[in-house]
Amino acid sequence: MTRIYNFNAGPAALPLSVLEQVQEEFLDFYGSGMSITEISHRSKWFDDVIEDAVGRVKRLLGLNEAFDVLFLQGGASMQFCMVPMNLLPQGASADYVNTGTWATKAIKEAQIQGKSVNVVASSEDKNFSYIPAKMTFNPDAAYVHITSNNTIKGTQWASFPDTAGVPLISDMSSDILSRRFDPSAFGLIYAGAQKNLGPAGVTLVIIRRDMLERVPADLPTMLKYTTFVEKNSMFNTPPCFAVYVVQLVLKWLEETAGGLDKIEAANREKAALLYALLDESDFYSGTAEKQSRSVMNVTFRLPTEALEAQFVEEALQNGMGGLKGHRSVGGCRASIYNATPLEAVETLVDFMKEFARKNG
């Protein structure tokens, strides 16, 4: 078996120890004589899985009893419409900050429903290469929506905005559980698992209970947050395998990686190595403004598109995959999520130096 260093933006790298445990348990889950893909979601075996996952999310993020943890389907894209559908009453408005592709999609999904959306700040004027620093929020807004990390443009909120009590809602798909923050200001957090949590197919949603009071009674059952809070995410059959892998990743993060403080330090060390190379190079150029750089997704360009294609191809030949930039922007991108080890980044940096020497 040959494994490469995986820099994919999503689905992305998972801890090797987690994959090995999945492999070991796949045919006989905890002595059940069945695979995790075969057991009932109503069984004690799966109940233990989801309860453990909920508990670990709460401990890692420091969530109190005011928050519920849900595992839903449909990805972050489903949350783009569920958030305004559930939490933005008719006659009210919500503030959105537009920092790139995913924020743009979230805004569009609210507008499709005829909801009142106020884009209070945008970085579109510079091709979404920065996080806006100045914005004024409506004190009467139903919520403020941000995308905490932008995988395509390689930008990230270094700190979250002060909304003066207006509930903050964030798409944290690509940096959830990568750093410590105060969750008290958030009314809702959502994150597709396939970047920093587990496999595709499940979405983590963390909702503050006071927000549930806004959910309209006339929404379709499967589109109401209250449905899943009342049934502990099991109104219908959940994506059992995906939830199980997320549970193992959470266990790895809490017990092996050392929790959020240690994983944050490790993530910053990895990012610092790559950005130091970009800053000292006249061959590579970063695409995000320095004060807005992402710790999760390092985006950069080479002198020509031909060299970028050559770089991606030769990197793969040398055991490093997933370095091609998003199809909408081109260039190159190294996604260095929690499960990406330091040695992967060190290997990439060495390769980049040699590639620049040969082709510069």
N, C-alpha and C positions, 0 to 999 in steps of 0.2 A: 504494500500500500504506500502510495506517495501522496502526501498532503502538501499543499502550497500555502503560502501566506496570503490570506484572503482580505483584500481591501475593498470588497464590494460595499456599495452604499445600502443595499437591502434588496432581497434577503442577504444577511451579512454573517460575519463570523460568529460562531458559538464556541464556548469553552470546550476544549477537547475532552476534558474529564466528564462534561455533561453528555457529550455525544457517546462516549464510551459507556456511560451508565445506561443511556437509552438503549444502546446495542445489547448490553448485558440483560436488561429487563424486558426486552421487547416481546419475547415469546411467552414469558411467564411473569406477569406483573404481581410482585409481592406474594407469590405463592397461590395466586388465583387459578393458575392453569390456563389463563387467557392473556392475550396481549392487551395493553392499554387501549388499543384501537377496537377491542372487542367487548370490554367490560361495560356494564350499564352505568350511565351517568347518575343513576339513582342509587348506586351501590355504595357501601361503606368505603370501599377502596377509593372511588373517585371523590367522595365527600371529603375524605382526608386530604386528597391532593388540593382541592380548591380552597379548603379552609386554611391549609398551610400556606398556600400562595397568598391569600388575603392577609394573613397575619404577618408574613414577611414583608409585603409591600408597606403595611402600616408601620412596622418597626423601622424599616430602612428609611422611610420618609418622615418619620416622627408624626404620623397622623393620629389625631385624637378621635374620640367617639363621634365627633361631628361629621366625620367623613365615611362614606361607603365606597368599597372597592368592587368594581364590576369587571367581568370578562365578556365582551360583546363580539359580534362579528361585523363584517363590512368594512373594516379598516378605518383609518382616519378619514377617508373620503366619505364614509357614512356619517361620521361625526360632524362633518362640514354642514350637513343639512339637519341632523338631529339637534345640534346645539340651538340654532335659532327656532326650530320647530317647538322645542320644549321650553326654552328659557327666555325667548324674546316675545312678549305679549304684543298683540295688535295695539297700535297707538303709541307704543314705546319705541325707542331706538337703541342701537348698540354701536359702540365705537370699535373700529377695527384698525390695526396698524398693518400696512401692506409692506412686507419685506421680501416678497418673491413669489414663486410659482404656487406654493401650497397656501399661502395667505390669500393670494388672488383667487384661488379656487374656493376657499372658504367664504370669501366675500360674495362671489358669484352665487353660491348655493343659498345664501341668505336672501339675496336679491330676487332669485327665482321665485321664492315664496311670497314676494311682495313685502318683505320686511324692510324696515327703515334702517339703513346702514350708513354710518358716518365714518368715512376714512379720515382719521385724524392726523395721520402721518404716513408717508410713503418714501421709499428709497428708489423708486422707479427712475428718477431723474438721472441716476448714475448706475443704471443697469443692476439695481439691487445689490450693490457692492458694499453696503454699509447698513448699520442699524440706526434709524433716526434718533437723535438725541433730544430734540425739542418737540413737544406735543402738548396739547391742551385737551383734557378729557371733559366730557359733559358730565357734571355731577349727578344728573338725572338719568344717565345711560343705564340700560338694563345690565350691561356687562361690557368689559373691554376684552377684545380677543387679540392674542398675539401668537406667532409661531416662534417658539423659543430658539430653534436652531434650523438653519436653512441648508439642506443637504446639497442643493444644486449650486447655489452661489457661494457656499462656504462661509456664511456669517452666523453669528450667535449673539443673543442678548447676554452681555457680561453680567448684568444685574437686571432685575425685573422692575418695571416702572411703578411708581407710586400712583395709585389710582384714587387715593383719598376715600377709600371705603367702597368704591364701585367694585363688584366682584370681577376678578381677573380670570379669564379662561385662556388656556394655552394648549396648543398642539405641541406636545413634547415627544413626538414619535422618534426623533433621532438623537435626543440627549437625555431621555428619562433615566433616572438613577445613575447618572454620570457625575453628579456633584450634589452638594448639600444646598438647600435653600429653605426659606420659611414658607410652609404651605398655607399659612393662615389667611393670606390674602386671596387665595384661589377659590373660586366657586366651583370650577371643574377643570380637570386635567385629562387629556386623552392622548393615547400613544399606540400606534400600530406596533405590534411586537417585533416585526421582522428586521428591525435595525439594531436595537440594543437590548432586547428582552428575550427573544425566542424565534420560532419559525413564523412564517406568514399564516394567517387564518384566525388570529385572535387580536382583539384590541383592548388594552387596559383603559378603563375609565374610572376616574376618582371624582366623586361628586360630594359636595358639601350638602348636608341634609336640608338646610334652609332653602336651597335652590329647588328642591323637589316640590315645594309649595306652588311653584309657577307652572308645573306641567299641566297642560289642558286635558280635560277628561275626554274630549272627543278625538284625540289622536288615535291612529291605528295601534293596536296593542303592542305590536313588535317594535314600534317606534317611540315608546314611552320609557323614560328612565325608571319611572316608578315600577313598571312591570318587572324589571330585572332586579331592582332593590328588594322588592317584596319576595322574590323567588331565589335570591342569592345567585343570580346569573343563570338559573336553570329553569326558566319558564319553558324553554324548549331545549332540545339537545345541544349542548355547547360543543365547541371544537375540542374534544377531550384530549387528543394527543397534543395539540398546541398548548393548552393550559398546563398539561403535565410537564412539557419541556420548559415553559416559563417558570413553573415551580422549581425545577432543578436549577435553572439559571439564577433565580432569586436565592436559592440555598447556597450556590457557589459564590454569589456576590457577598452574602452575609457571613458565611463561614470560612471560605477559602480566600477570597480576595480582600477580606478585612473590613467590608462596609464602605459607606460612601466617602468618608474622609480619605481612606487609603486609595480607593479607586480614582477619586478626583486627582490626587497627587500623581498617580501613575498616568492618568490621561494627560495632565498638563506637561509631564515630562516627555511623553511621546510627541505631543504637538510642538513643544519647544524645539525638539531636534529637527523637525521638518521645517518649521518657520525660520530657524537659524540658517539652514541651508538656502532657503529661498531668498533671505535678506542679503546674504553675502554673494549670491550668484548673479552673473550677468547673462546667464543662459536660461534660467527658469525665472518666471515672474508670477507672484501670487495675484489672485484676482480679487480678493477681499481687502478692504481697507484695514490697516493694522489694528485699530481700536475695536473693530467688529469681527475679528477673525474667529472662526469656529475651532473649538478644541476637538470636535468630532469629525469634521470633513474638511480636509486641506485641499483647496482647489488651486490649480496653477496651469500656466501655459508654457509652451516651448516656442522657439523662434518661428517655426512653421508647422502647419498641420501635418505635413509629411513626416517631420521629426516626431510629432506627437504619436502618430500611428506606429512609427518604428519603435518609439519608447515603450508603448503598451505591449507590442509584440515581443520585444526582447525581454521586457520584465517578466512576462509570462514564461518565456523559455528559461528564465532564471528562477522560477518558483514563486513569482509574485503576480497574483491575479486581481482583476477588478479595478484597474487603475484608469480606465477610460472615463472621461467626463460624461455628464448627462447628455443625452442626445440633443437636448434643446440648446446647449451652450458649447459643446465640444470641450476641447482641452483635456486636462487630466485631473484626477481626484483620488486622494487617498483617504478612505474612511477608516478611522482608527477608534472604533467603538471599544467599550469595556473589555470585550473578549480578545481584542487584538493585542498580542504580547509586545513588550518592549523590543524583543529581538527581531520582530517583524519590521518595526520601524527602523531599527539600526541597519538591518539588511537592505531596506529600501534606500536609506540615505547613502550607504556605500555604493549601491548600484547607480543612483542618480549622479553622484560625483564622477564615477567612471564613465557613465554615458555622456556627461557634459565634456569630460576631457577628450573623448574620442570624436565627438560631433560638434564641439563648440568652435 
